[in-house]
Amino acid sequence: MTYRFFYNARIIAYLDDASRLIVGYEVFENATTENALQVLKEAIDNYGKPESILTDR
């Protein structure tokens, strides 16, 4: 396993609201739309398309 250390790191995570399972996450230096979409696409590939997506930002 490779560990990366970031100062001022940003975590982008997708969480299943019912089960609280984290279906996708990654740590980035910047929270950009491109990074959010990358994590979302990986989560959809692994767990399927969600019925809806809620955000906190």
Secondary structure by P-SEA (a helix, b strand, c coil): cbbbbbcbbbbbbccccccccccbbbbbccccaaaaaaaaaaaaacccccccccccc
